[in-house]
Amino acid sequence: MSDICHLSTHLQNTDLINLKIGDKVLISGKIYTARDVAHQRLVKLMEIGQPLPFDIKGTVIYYAGPAPARQLIRLDRSVQPVRIEWINSLRRYCQPE
């Protein structure tokens, strides 16, 4: 059985440096959940230099996409470029100056 990494928000880079894909993580603290439109609004605010509705540095933002009832959803590569751009936008925004 693998170990579980226990993390609390406000996360630091040092908290994440050793995580690998597939690691089990238990997170305590505030976790924001948003759909695609909310993510787009955050990116737009960052692009025009406006303040965000909350401080995203050190937080966990969980993408909660639409899920039609009684259907299986297959994640494919068509979703990936949008998600990658969102991640890159967050990285640029959160970089120390």
Secondary structure, 3 states (H helix, E strand, C coil): CCCEEEEECCCCHHHHCCCCCCCEEEEECCEEEECHHHHHHHHHHHHCCCCCCCCCCCCEEEECCCCCCCCCCCCCCCCHHHHHHHHHHHHHHHCCC
